[in-house]
Amino acid sequence: MERKYKKPPFAWLWITSTVIFSLLFSFALIPGAAAQANPGNTQSQVRNYTNLIQNVFDFISRSYVDEVDPKVLFEGAMTGMFNSLEDPYSTFLTESDMTDLTDTTQGSFGGVGLNITKAVVPRPDGKPMWVEVASPIEDTPGWRAGINPGDFIIDINGVPTETITMDEVLSMLRGTPGESVKLIIKRGEKMEFPVTLIRAIIEVPTVKHAMIGSTGYLKLLTFTPFTADRSREAIGEFRANNYKNLILDLRNNYGGRLDSAVDIANLFLDGGLVVSTRSRIPSENREFNARRSMLVPAEIPVIVLINRGSASASEIVAGALKDRGRAYLVGENTYGKGSVQQVYPLSGTGFKITTARYYTPSNVNIDKVGIPPDREVKFPEYSEEDAEKLNRLINANKISEFAKTNPKATAVQIETFAKSLESEYHLDLPLLKRLIRNELNRTVIAPVYDLEYDIQLLEAINILKSGNYNNLLKNAKSLKTLQEEAEQENIAIAS
């Protein structure tokens, strides 16, 4: 006899389905994932969370619908962990990141000596996304082979560069000194030729220098183990030319090694504090003092050029020379990076983590605040309307076309072309002339300095010529005084 069942109510069916659905997930609990940390014991929490991370890693490796590369999981976990710190300076470093950072901090690497760029989106001129030479480093294989700024590398060892990433390009150009690298160079529209380069030890460019009349001009590009030695060589040339003043240019210098920054301050200070670091780790609480063997005599006036691109080690030097009353600062407020990072390798990859904050000699931390100049000099900023006009000009490629057809343009040619652009786009004439000059400098080795368009450098020179330097320096305020005044001003506004 057929047995009949009463149809269950819809609500009962929904509840039953929900319970079954939930049970499907309850069976998928990760072994050990239910372990709870003891909130009263930090070390216990660390152990428990470490176990949870390991369990989740193992579970994904075994149970995800597709096979997962453990390296991908590892890098994703590391990236997420460092992102959670919300500190832009504490980051996980991939293998290519570690290579780049190691090259910079060590100051040298095996390579061919070319500064290069590569577009990541289609180029506005329609050219393939080849590797472009920004500049050869002097006295390197690339420089000796006659490779010029603006040349394109269209092939490396038989591989077209438009099809590979920048990381792949770097891995092919860098490597063991003494080995060869075969390139195909494209110059202009018609020239295309092969070049074979032999890798050599390349020193990271760190110093440029020249005499401007009786003033020694020393520009630091970054802080490497070689920066202080190259600076001593430059100052030696200044002394041979009987220099009367010195301009130290730290603009757009993003920083580098802490010990290199202290070594640079040593050149200008006769003993005393340069910078101190403070951390919750006692070993990171240190004071760095100058040796009593300064190379630039106290009677030599020193002006330091700074801008928004001056960061980290640059700010250590600028802050030390300002607080110690050794230099007068000209330009714009610096970036404001007042922390110290350590780099730790991890079998090819690695990570960079903030371990301390640093303080200037007047006991000030400039993180997110920066260092203000004693004499502010700003380049004109674009209005929204000017930015739109400038965008149209750049997309029209008129300046690049002019530079291409007039690589050795005279001042008269630049002036004439700039005036034609001024009438068409209604932009500031000095701005247009500077843009033209910058584009022309892309196809030659750029000059060490520019007295025609660099208004911050010109102001520094005018101060040195005015005879008023000593009075200006005497009346300059320490960073401590400036921060206290700012705090008082904020209190007054709030009340």
C-alpha positions as CSV (number, residue, x, y, z in Angstrom):
1,M,0.0,0.0,0.0
2,E,1.3,3.4,-0.9
3,R,2.3,5.5,2.0
4,K,1.2,9.2,1.9
5,Y,3.0,12.1,3.4
6,K,1.6,15.4,4.3
7,K,3.2,18.3,2.5
8,P,5.3,20.4,5.0
9,P,4.5,24.1,5.4
10,F,6.7,26.4,3.3
11,A,8.1,28.2,6.4
12,W,9.2,24.8,7.9
13,L,10.9,23.8,4.7
14,W,12.8,27.2,4.6
15,I,14.0,26.7,8.1
16,T,15.1,23.1,7.4
17,S,16.9,24.2,4.3
18,T,18.7,26.9,6.1
19,V,19.9,24.5,8.8
20,I,21.2,22.1,6.2
21,F,22.9,24.9,4.3
22,S,24.6,26.1,7.5
23,L,25.7,22.6,8.3
24,L,27.4,22.4,4.9
25,F,29.6,25.2,6.1
26,S,30.1,23.9,9.6
27,F,31.7,20.8,8.2
28,A,34.2,23.0,6.4
29,L,35.8,24.5,9.5
30,I,39.5,24.8,9.2
31,P,41.3,22.4,11.7
32,G,42.5,24.5,14.6
33,A,40.7,27.6,13.4
34,A,38.4,27.7,16.4
35,A,41.3,28.3,18.8
36,Q,40.7,31.6,20.6
37,A,43.5,33.9,21.7
38,N,43.7,34.9,25.4
39,P,43.1,38.7,25.3
40,G,45.1,39.1,28.5
41,N,48.3,37.6,27.1
42,T,50.0,39.3,24.2
43,Q,52.4,36.4,23.5
44,S,49.5,34.0,23.6
45,Q,47.7,36.1,21.0
46,V,50.7,36.1,18.8
47,R,51.0,32.3,19.0
48,N,47.3,31.8,18.3
49,Y,47.2,34.2,15.3
50,T,50.4,32.6,13.9
51,N,48.7,29.2,14.1
52,L,45.6,30.5,12.5
53,I,47.6,32.0,9.6
54,Q,49.4,28.7,9.1
55,N,46.1,26.7,9.2
56,V,44.5,29.0,6.6
57,F,47.5,28.8,4.4
58,D,47.5,25.0,4.5
59,F,43.8,24.8,4.0
60,I,43.8,27.0,0.9
61,S,46.7,25.0,-0.5
62,R,44.8,21.7,-0.1
63,S,41.2,22.7,-0.6
64,Y,40.9,25.6,-3.1
65,V,39.1,24.5,-6.3
66,D,42.2,25.2,-8.4
67,E,45.8,24.5,-7.5
68,V,47.5,27.6,-6.1
69,D,51.1,28.5,-6.3
70,P,52.4,28.7,-2.7
71,K,54.5,31.8,-3.7
72,V,51.3,33.6,-4.7
73,L,49.7,32.9,-1.3
74,F,52.9,33.9,0.5
75,E,53.3,37.2,-1.3
76,G,49.6,38.0,-0.9
77,A,49.7,37.3,2.8
78,M,52.8,39.4,3.3
79,T,51.4,42.3,1.3
80,G,48.2,42.3,3.3
81,M,50.1,42.1,6.6
82,F,52.2,45.2,5.8
83,N,49.2,47.1,4.3
84,S,47.4,46.6,7.6
85,L,50.0,48.8,9.3
86,E,48.8,51.8,7.2
87,D,52.4,52.9,6.9
88,P,53.5,53.8,3.4
89,Y,57.2,53.1,4.3
90,S,56.6,49.6,5.7
91,T,56.1,47.3,2.7
92,F,56.7,43.8,1.4
93,L,59.4,43.7,-1.3
94,T,59.2,41.4,-4.3
95,E,62.4,40.0,-5.8
96,S,62.6,42.9,-8.3
97,D,61.9,45.4,-5.5
98,M,64.7,43.9,-3.5
99,T,67.1,44.0,-6.4
100,D,66.4,47.7,-7.1
101,L,66.7,48.6,-3.4
102,T,69.9,46.6,-3.0
103,D,71.4,48.3,-6.0
104,T,70.6,51.7,-4.6
105,T,71.7,51.1,-1.0
106,Q,74.9,49.3,-2.0
107,G,75.6,52.0,-4.6
108,S,76.7,49.7,-7.4
109,F,75.6,46.8,-9.6
110,G,76.5,44.8,-12.7
111,G,74.9,46.5,-15.7
112,V,75.4,48.6,-18.9
113,G,74.9,52.1,-17.4
114,L,71.7,53.3,-19.0
115,N,68.9,55.1,-17.2
116,I,65.7,53.9,-19.0
117,T,62.0,54.3,-19.0
118,K,59.2,52.2,-20.5
119,A,55.6,53.2,-21.2
120,V,52.9,51.1,-19.6
121,V,50.1,52.6,-21.7
122,P,50.1,53.3,-25.4
123,R,52.3,56.2,-26.2
124,P,50.7,59.5,-27.4
125,D,53.0,59.6,-30.5
126,G,51.8,56.1,-31.6
127,K,55.2,54.5,-31.3
128,P,55.4,50.9,-29.8
129,M,56.1,50.6,-26.1
130,W,59.8,50.2,-26.5
131,V,62.4,51.0,-23.9
132,E,63.6,54.6,-24.1
133,V,67.0,55.8,-22.9
134,A,66.6,58.7,-20.5
135,S,70.3,59.2,-20.1
136,P,73.5,57.1,-20.2
137,I,75.6,57.2,-17.0
138,E,79.0,58.8,-17.9
139,D,82.0,56.5,-18.3
140,T,79.9,53.3,-18.5
141,P,79.5,50.8,-21.4
142,G,76.4,52.4,-22.6
143,W,77.9,55.9,-22.6
144,R,81.1,54.7,-24.3
145,A,79.1,53.0,-27.0
146,G,77.6,56.4,-28.0
147,I,74.0,55.6,-26.9
148,N,72.1,58.9,-26.6
149,P,69.2,60.2,-24.5
150,G,66.1,59.7,-26.5
151,D,67.3,56.5,-28.3
152,F,65.0,53.5,-28.2
153,I,66.1,50.0,-27.3
154,I,63.8,47.9,-29.5
155,D,65.4,44.5,-28.9
156,I,67.5,42.9,-26.1
157,N,69.3,39.6,-26.9
158,G,66.7,38.8,-29.6
159,V,63.6,39.7,-27.5
160,P,61.5,42.7,-28.7
161,T,61.2,45.2,-25.8
162,E,57.6,46.1,-26.6
163,T,56.5,42.6,-25.5
164,I,58.2,42.5,-22.1
165,T,57.8,44.2,-18.7
166,M,60.2,46.7,-17.1
167,D,61.3,44.0,-14.6
168,E,62.2,41.7,-17.5
169,V,64.1,44.4,-19.2
170,L,66.1,45.1,-16.1
171,S,66.9,41.5,-15.5
172,M,68.3,41.2,-19.1
173,L,70.4,44.4,-18.9
174,R,71.7,43.7,-15.4
175,G,73.8,40.8,-14.4
176,T,77.3,39.4,-14.2
177,P,80.1,41.9,-15.2
178,G,82.1,40.7,-18.2
179,E,79.1,39.2,-20.0
180,S,77.7,40.6,-23.2
181,V,74.3,42.1,-23.9
182,K,73.2,42.6,-27.5
183,L,70.9,45.5,-28.3
184,I,69.2,47.0,-31.3
185,I,69.0,50.8,-31.1
186,K,66.5,52.9,-33.0
187,R,67.5,56.6,-33.4
188,G,65.1,59.0,-35.1
189,E,62.9,57.7,-37.8
190,K,65.5,56.0,-40.1
191,M,68.5,54.9,-38.0
192,E,68.5,51.4,-36.6
193,F,71.7,49.6,-35.6
194,P,73.0,46.8,-33.4
195,V,75.2,47.5,-30.3
196,T,76.9,44.9,-28.1
197,L,77.7,46.0,-24.6
198,I,79.9,44.3,-22.0
199,R,78.4,44.5,-18.5
200,A,80.6,46.3,-15.9
201,I,80.2,47.4,-12.3
202,I,78.0,50.5,-12.5
203,E,78.1,53.1,-9.7
204,V,74.7,54.6,-8.9
205,P,74.9,58.3,-9.9
206,T,74.9,60.3,-6.6
207,V,76.7,63.6,-7.1
208,K,76.9,66.4,-9.7
209,H,79.0,69.4,-9.2
210,A,80.4,72.5,-11.0
211,M,81.7,76.0,-10.3
212,I,79.3,78.9,-10.7
213,G,81.7,81.9,-10.7
214,S,83.3,81.7,-7.2
215,T,80.5,79.4,-5.8
216,G,80.8,75.7,-5.6
217,Y,77.6,74.0,-6.7
218,L,77.1,70.5,-5.2
219,K,73.9,68.6,-6.2
220,L,73.2,65.3,-4.4
221,L,70.9,62.9,-6.3
222,T,70.6,60.3,-3.6
223,F,72.5,59.0,-0.5
224,T,74.6,55.9,-1.2
225,P,77.8,54.5,0.3
226,F,79.7,56.6,-2.4
227,T,78.0,59.9,-1.8
228,A,80.4,61.3,0.9
229,D,83.5,60.3,-1.1
230,R,82.2,61.8,-4.3
231,S,81.3,65.0,-2.4
232,R,84.8,65.2,-0.9
233,E,86.2,65.0,-4.4
234,A,83.9,67.8,-5.6
235,I,84.8,70.0,-2.6
236,G,88.5,69.3,-3.4
237,E,87.9,70.7,-6.9
238,F,86.1,73.7,-5.4
239,R,89.1,74.4,-3.1
240,A,91.4,74.1,-6.1
241,N,89.3,76.8,-7.8
242,N,89.4,79.0,-4.7
243,Y,85.6,78.9,-4.0
244,K,84.1,81.5,-1.7
245,N,80.6,80.0,-1.2
246,L,78.9,76.7,-1.5
247,I,75.3,75.7,-2.6
248,L,74.2,72.3,-1.6
249,D,71.2,71.2,-3.8
250,L,69.0,68.6,-2.1
251,R,65.9,69.2,-4.3
252,N,64.1,66.1,-5.5
253,N,66.5,63.9,-3.5
254,Y,64.3,61.2,-2.1
255,G,66.9,60.1,0.5
256,G,68.8,56.9,0.9
257,R,71.1,55.6,3.7
258,L,71.1,57.2,7.1
259,D,74.9,56.7,7.6
260,S,75.5,58.5,4.3
261,A,73.4,61.5,5.4
262,V,75.5,61.7,8.6
263,D,78.7,61.5,6.6
264,I,77.5,64.5,4.4
265,A,76.7,66.5,7.6
266,N,80.2,65.7,8.8
267,L,81.6,67.7,5.9
268,F,80.0,70.9,7.2
269,L,79.9,70.5,11.0
270,D,82.7,70.5,13.6
271,G,81.4,67.8,16.0
272,G,78.1,67.9,17.7
273,L,74.7,66.2,17.1
274,V,73.5,65.5,13.6
275,V,70.4,63.4,14.3
276,S,69.0,61.1,16.9
277,T,66.6,58.1,16.5
278,R,64.0,56.9,18.9
279,S,62.1,53.6,19.0
280,R,60.4,51.2,21.3
281,I,63.4,48.9,20.7
282,P,66.2,50.2,23.0
283,S,68.9,49.3,20.4
284,E,67.3,51.7,17.9
285,N,67.7,54.7,20.3
286,R,70.8,56.3,19.1
287,E,72.6,59.6,18.6
288,F,74.7,60.3,15.6
289,N,77.4,63.0,16.0
290,A,79.7,64.7,13.6
291,R,83.4,64.1,13.7
292,R,85.7,67.1,14.4
293,S,87.1,67.1,10.9
294,M,84.8,69.2,8.8
295,L,85.9,69.8,5.2
296,V,84.1,73.0,4.4
297,P,85.5,75.7,6.7
298,A,83.0,77.7,8.9
299,E,83.8,80.9,7.1
300,I,82.4,79.5,3.8
301,P,78.8,80.5,3.5
302,V,76.5,77.6,2.7
303,I,73.0,77.7,1.2
304,V,70.9,74.5,1.0
305,L,68.2,74.2,-1.7
306,I,65.2,72.2,-0.8
307,N,61.7,71.4,-2.3
308,R,58.8,69.1,-1.9
309,G,60.9,66.3,-3.3
310,S,63.5,66.5,-0.6
311,A,62.8,63.7,1.8
312,S,64.2,61.4,4.5
313,A,68.1,61.5,4.4
314,S,67.8,64.9,2.6
315,E,65.8,66.3,5.5
316,I,68.2,64.9,8.0
317,V,71.0,66.9,6.4
318,A,68.9,70.0,5.9
319,G,67.6,69.8,9.4
320,A,71.0,69.4,11.0
321,L,72.6,72.2,9.1
322,K,69.7,74.5,9.9
323,D,69.4,73.7,13.6
324,R,73.2,74.0,14.0
325,G,73.2,77.4,12.3
326,R,75.5,76.2,9.6
327,A,73.4,76.9,6.5
328,Y,70.6,79.0,5.1
329,L,67.7,77.2,3.4
330,V,66.1,78.4,0.2
331,G,63.2,76.9,-1.8
332,E,60.1,75.1,-0.6
333,N,58.9,73.1,2.3
334,T,60.3,69.6,2.2
335,Y,58.3,66.3,2.0
336,G,58.1,65.4,5.7
337,K,59.4,61.9,6.2
338,G,60.7,61.6,9.7
339,S,61.0,57.9,10.1
340,V,63.8,55.3,9.7
341,Q,63.3,51.9,8.0
342,Q,65.3,48.7,8.2
343,V,65.4,46.2,5.3
344,Y,65.2,42.5,6.0
345,P,65.8,39.9,3.2
346,L,63.6,36.8,3.0
347,S,65.1,34.3,0.5
348,G,65.0,36.5,-2.6
349,T,62.1,38.7,-1.4
350,G,62.2,40.8,1.7
351,F,60.5,43.6,3.6
352,K,61.1,47.2,4.7
353,I,59.7,48.2,8.1
354,T,59.7,51.4,10.1
355,T,61.7,50.9,13.3
356,A,62.3,54.4,14.6
357,R,61.6,58.1,14.2
358,Y,64.4,60.6,13.9
359,Y,64.8,64.0,15.6
360,T,66.8,67.0,14.5
361,P,69.4,68.6,16.8
362,S,66.7,71.0,18.2
363,N,64.7,67.8,19.2
364,V,62.1,68.1,16.5
365,N,60.5,65.3,14.4
366,I,59.4,66.5,11.0
367,D,57.2,63.6,10.0
368,K,54.2,64.8,7.9
369,V,55.3,68.4,8.6
370,G,58.6,68.8,6.7
371,I,61.2,71.5,7.0
372,P,60.3,75.1,5.9
373,P,62.9,77.1,4.0
374,D,64.3,80.3,5.5
375,R,63.6,82.0,2.2
376,E,60.6,80.6,0.3
377,V,60.9,80.6,-3.5
378,K,58.2,78.8,-5.4
379,F,57.9,78.1,-9.1
380,P,54.6,79.4,-10.5
381,E,51.8,76.8,-10.0
382,Y,49.2,76.0,-12.7
383,S,45.6,77.1,-12.4
384,E,43.0,74.6,-13.5
385,E,42.6,76.6,-16.7
386,D,46.4,76.5,-17.3
387,A,46.5,72.8,-16.6
388,E,43.9,72.2,-19.3
389,K,45.8,74.3,-21.8
390,L,49.0,72.6,-20.9
391,N,47.4,69.2,-21.3
392,R,46.3,70.2,-24.9
393,L,49.8,71.4,-25.7
394,I,51.4,68.2,-24.4
395,N,49.0,66.0,-26.3
396,A,49.7,67.9,-29.5
397,N,53.4,66.9,-29.3
398,K,54.5,70.3,-30.5
399,I,57.3,70.7,-28.1
400,S,58.7,67.2,-28.7
401,E,58.5,67.7,-32.5
402,F,60.4,71.0,-32.2
403,A,63.1,69.3,-30.1
404,K,63.3,66.4,-32.6
405,T,63.8,68.7,-35.6
406,N,65.9,71.3,-33.7
407,P,68.1,69.3,-31.3
408,K,70.6,72.1,-31.1
409,A,68.2,75.0,-30.9
410,T,69.7,78.4,-30.1
411,A,68.2,80.7,-27.5
412,V,66.7,82.8,-30.3
413,Q,65.0,79.8,-31.8
414,I,63.6,78.8,-28.4
415,E,62.4,82.3,-27.7
416,T,60.7,82.5,-31.1
417,F,59.0,79.1,-30.8
418,A,57.9,79.8,-27.2
419,K,56.2,83.1,-28.3
420,S,54.3,81.2,-31.0
421,L,53.1,78.8,-28.4
422,E,52.2,81.7,-26.1
423,S,50.0,83.3,-28.7
424,E,48.3,80.0,-29.4
425,Y,47.8,78.5,-25.9
426,H,48.0,81.7,-23.8
427,L,50.4,80.2,-21.3
428,D,53.2,81.9,-19.3
429,L,56.2,82.5,-21.6
430,P,58.9,81.5,-19.0
431,L,57.0,78.3,-18.4
432,L,56.9,77.5,-22.1
433,K,60.7,78.2,-22.4
434,R,61.4,76.0,-19.5
435,L,59.3,73.1,-21.0
436,I,61.1,73.5,-24.3
437,R,64.5,73.5,-22.6
438,N,63.6,70.4,-20.6
439,E,62.6,68.6,-23.7
440,L,65.8,69.5,-25.5
441,N,67.8,68.2,-22.5
442,R,66.2,64.8,-23.0
443,T,68.2,64.3,-26.1
444,V,71.6,65.4,-24.6
445,I,73.4,65.0,-21.4
446,A,71.6,67.6,-19.2
447,P,73.7,70.5,-17.8
448,V,74.6,70.4,-14.2
449,Y,72.6,73.6,-13.5
450,D,70.4,76.1,-15.3
451,L,70.8,79.8,-14.6
452,E,68.2,80.8,-17.1
453,Y,65.1,79.1,-15.6
454,D,66.0,77.9,-12.1
455,I,64.6,80.7,-10.0
456,Q,65.5,79.0,-6.7
457,L,69.1,78.6,-7.7
458,L,69.2,82.2,-8.9
459,E,67.8,83.4,-5.5
460,A,70.5,81.5,-3.7
461,I,73.2,83.1,-5.8
462,N,71.7,86.6,-5.3
463,I,71.7,86.1,-1.5
464,L,75.4,85.1,-1.6
465,K,76.2,88.1,-3.8
466,S,74.2,90.5,-1.6
467,G,76.6,90.5,1.3
468,N,73.7,89.9,3.7
469,Y,74.2,86.2,4.2
470,N,75.6,86.4,7.8
471,N,72.7,88.6,9.0
472,L,70.1,86.3,7.4
473,L,71.7,83.2,9.0
474,K,71.9,84.9,12.4
475,N,68.2,85.7,12.3
476,A,67.1,82.2,11.0
477,K,65.0,80.2,13.5
478,S,65.6,76.7,14.6
479,L,63.0,74.0,13.7
480,K,62.1,73.8,17.4
481,T,61.3,77.5,17.6
482,L,59.3,77.3,14.3
483,Q,57.2,74.4,15.6
484,E,56.6,76.1,19.0
485,E,55.4,79.2,17.2
486,A,53.1,77.2,15.0
487,E,51.6,75.4,18.0
488,Q,51.0,78.8,19.7
489,E,49.4,80.1,16.6
490,N,47.1,77.1,16.4
491,I,46.1,77.5,20.1
492,A,45.3,81.2,19.5
493,I,43.2,80.4,16.4
494,A,41.3,77.7,18.4
495,S,40.6,80.0,21.3
